[in-house]
């Protein structure tokens, strides 16, 4: 299952990170639906019933839109069927945050949206899963392997085998969420091309529910799950259905060309993700700070201490205006620190989380 995610990018960064090529080969940056960017809040610890960024075909809102045009929307996690009769969505008597791929044609809550072509892609830095251990549960953060200084477009062109997904020590290759990679402007890159954190793309179904007594329509979604891949089976027996690369995303969203039964063939267990253990802080959905993502030693009893950088990011998250955050604030350089006080490097992700003396670039 998938019961917790993280998505730390600002709305404009989510748009850049989810750019795609249209049928003419031109790279497009999806826009947000009117007002939806304001409904989304970046978070290190998203739980069901929160609003998350979702990519879908613009034709769901405009029948005359180009067949390959995509749009971003903020949707509630936990699908509310269009036929739900109560006025309060919290009165749903069963959980719809996940839907098993093998049951999509058997349960009305999911069969109706599937037949109508209401397929979407849920975007996130990654998701959390809990492994049963002797003294409780150990949380893990699971995500796409990251490569520093290399855009997603170039990575796909290189037919990368993604062997890092099976390497527990691959954190050295990580470029942290929200941080643009070094060496952004290589010759031949399109202006504004995203070279930061590669967002996880999870298959989902959505529906639109309107309160029986009237009110604003509510768009909500469910994450499709499949059997866990080989490298994740030791953590949990289920995982989100991952769409790997632009072509799979395109086919899942193109409900006109790709019919439901063909789209279901995309829902496979893929051994392409990597992971690291994180603090039990993430167990409580109220905890929303970089420490939720920080790699930890499961054998250590010490919780990670808050750092200057984490306090700054927490303040930014609570400010409620992520859309005003500039990319330059996410591309901060690490000043040289005294060798006796600087923590040992354990990869790009942890360097970012532990960087206490970062200053925004001014140029």
N, C-alpha and C positions, 0 to 999 in steps of 0.2 A: 504494500500500500504506500501511499504518499500522504503524510499528514502534516508536513511542515516544509516550507521552502524559505529561500532568501532571495530577494531582488533588491540590490542596493543602488542601482543606477538611477540617475535623475530622468525625468520624462524625455528630455531631448536626447539623452544618451541611449535610452531604450530604443528610440526611433532609429538612431544611427546604427546601433548594434544589430538591428533586425532588418537592415537593408537587403534587397533582393534584386535579381535580374528579371526583367519582363521578357516576354516572348521574343522581343526584338533584340535582346541581349543588352539592353540598357539597364544600368543599376538605378534602382529607385529606393527612396527612403519613405517608408509608410508614415502618413500623418496620423495624429490622434483624432478620434471623433470629437466633435464639438463638446467641450467641457469635461471630457474624460481624463485629460491629463491632470486636471485638478483633483480628481477623485482618487488618483493613485498616489500612494505614499511609499517611498523606498523603505525597506525594512530588512534587518538581518534575521528576522524570525517571524515569518508569515504563517498564520494558521487559518483553518477553514473559517468562512464567513467574512474574511478580509477581502479587500479589493486587490486584484492582481492584473498585470498587463497581459493582454491576450491579442494574438494576431489572427486575423480572419479575412475572408474575401469581402471587398467593398460591396459586392452584389447582394449581400444580405440586407443592405440598407438602401442601395440604389440599383435597381434592376438594369439601368442603362449604363452602369459603370463598365469599363473595360474588363474583360473576363479575367485578366491577370493582375488586376489592381488589388492591393492589400491595404488594410487599415488597422490601426491599433485601438483597442477599447479597454476600459477598466471594467472588469466583471467580478461579481461576487463568487467566491470559492464555495461550492456546494450547490449543485443544480436544483433549481426550483422549477418543476414541470409547468408548462403553460396551463395545464388543466387543474392545478392545485386550487382548492376551493376556499381555503382560509385567507384572512386578510393579513396575517402575520407570518412571514416565511420561517420564523424561528419555531413555528408549530409543526414543522415537518417531523414526522415520527421515526424516520430512518435516515441514515447518513447517505449523502450523495456526493461526498467530496471525491470519492474514487468510484470507478465502474470497471469491472473485470471485462477484458476484451472478449472472453468466451461467452459472456452473458448479454452482450449488447443487443442481440436480436430476440432475447427472451423476456426482458423487462421493459414494460411500457415507458418508464421514465427515460430510458435511453434509446429504445427502438424508434420512438417517434422523432426525436431530433436526428438520429442517424439517417432514417429514410428521407427526411426533409433536407439532408445535406448540411446540417448545422454543425460542421466540423471546425475546430479551432486549434490553435497552437498556444499553449501556456508557456510564457517566458520566465526564466528565473536564472540567477547565478548558479543555483544548484538546489538540491533537496536534502533533508535530513532523514536518517533512518536509524532505528535503535536495534542493537544486537543484544540478545539475552546472554548474560554472563552469570557467573556464580553468585555474585552479590548484587544482582539487579540488572540494569540495562546500560550499555555503552552507546552513546550517540555518535554517528558518523555524518560528515558532510560529503555529499556525492555530486560530481560535476564532470563536465567535459575536460579532458586534458588540455592544458593551455601551453602555447608556445610564445615566448617573448619576441617582440619585434616583428611578428609575422601576421599579416591580416588574414581573416577567415577566407577571403577569396583566394589568396595565394596558397593557403594550406590545402584547400580542396583541389587546386590545380596540381599539387604535388603528389596526390594519391598517397597521403600519409597513412601508414599502417596502424597508427595509434597504439604502438606497443606499450606506451606509457601507462595505459589503462590497467595493465597487469603488473605494474611495478609499484610496490608500496612506498618506495623512496623517491617518487617522481616529483616531490614538492619543489625540487630545485628548478623545475621548468615552469613554475607557476607565475603568471602575471595576475595580480589580485583584482577582485571585482572593483569596478569604478576607477581603475588606474589605467591610463593609456600606456601601451608598451613603449619602450625606448626605440629610437630610430623610426619615428612615425612616417616621415616623408621620404620614401624611396622613389626613385625615378620610375614613372609609369603608373603610380597610384592616382586614382581619381581624387580630386579635392574633397576633403571631409570624410574619406573612407575610414571606416571603423577598424582600429587595430588594437582595441582593448580586450576586455574579458569576453570570451565567447559564451553567449547565453545558452543555457540548456533549452531545448525545444521539445516540449512534451505534447503528445497528442491528446486532444480533449474534445468533448461534445458540449454544446451550449444550448440554452433555451431562453425564451423571453416570456416572463410572467407579468401579468397586470393584475393588481389587487381587484377582487370582485366588486368592491365598493368604489372603485376608481382610484386614480393616483398614477404616479410615474412608473412606467414599465421598468422591470428589473431584469437585467441580463446576468445570467449565472452559468457556471460551467462545472464539469466533472472531469477529473484526470483519468484517462484510460490506463489501466494497469495490465501487465503481463507477468509471466513467470520470471523470476530473477535470473539474470545472466550468470554465467559460471563464476565470475569473479566477485559477485555480490551475494551469492547463495549463503555464504557463511554469516552474512549480516541479517538478511531477511529473505523470505521466499517469494516476495513480489517486488515489482519495481514499476515506475511509470513507463509507458510505451514511448521510447525515444525516437524522434525523427532526426536522422543523421544527414545533414547537408541540405542545401537549397532545393534539390530536386525532390526529395522526400517531403519537405515542407510544402512545396508547390503542389504536388499530387494530392496531399491530404486536404489542402484548402480548396482545390479546384473541384467543387462539387458538380459542376456542369459537365466536365470532360471525364472525370474519374468517378464512376458510380460507387455506391456504398460497398458492395461486395468486393470490388477491386481495391478500394481504400483499406478494407480490413486486412488485406495482405501485407500492408505496411507495418502492422502492429506485431512486431517480432521482438524477442529478447535479443539485445545487442550487447556484446561484450566489449564496450567501447568507453566505459566511464572509469573514472578514478575516484579516490576517496581518501579521507584521513579522519582519525578520531578527534572529537571536539569535547568541550567541557559540558558537564551536566547543566550548566546555566541555560542551555537551550531547551531543557525540559519544561521550563516555565515560559509560556508564550508572552508573558509580560516583559521578559528580559529581551531587550532590543539594543545590542551593542556589538562592536567588532569581536568581543570575546566569544560570541556564539560561534564564529567561524574559525577561531584560532586553533591551530593544531596543538594537541596536548599529548602527553605520555599517559596512556591509560593506567600504567602502574604507579603513577605519582598521585599522592593524595592532595597535593597543593592545587588550588584553583589559580588560573592566570590572574595576575594583578592588572588593574586598569592602567593604561598608559596615557601619555599626553595626547597621542594620536587618537586613541579610542574615545577619550573624553570629547575631543573636538568633533569627531564624527557623530557621537551621540547627541551633541548639541545641535549639529546640523540636521539630524533626523527629526529632532523635536521642534525644530523651527517652523515646520509646516510649509516651507516654501522651497522644495527641492528644485522646482523648475528654474529658479533664479541662480542655481549653482553653475558656475562656469567650469569648463573643462580644465582650465588652467589650475583650478583649485584641486583637481584630482591628479594633476601631473607634478606633484611637488617633489622636489629633490631632497635626498637625505644628506644633511651636512655631516662632515667628518666629526666623529666623536672620539673621546679618549679611549684607547684600546682597553683600559681596565674597566670602564663602565659600560662599554657597548656590548649588548648581548650577542652571542654567537649566532651566525646566520643559519637559518634552517629552511631557506627557500624564499622565493619572492613573496608568497602570501604572508608568511610570518614577518618578513622584513617590513612589509607595509603596515601590518597590524601593530608592530612594536616600534615603529618610527616615531619618536617623541619630539624630534626637533625639526619637523618639516615646515617649510615656509612656501607660500604660493609664489609661483613665478609671476613676474611683473611684465614680462615681454613675451 
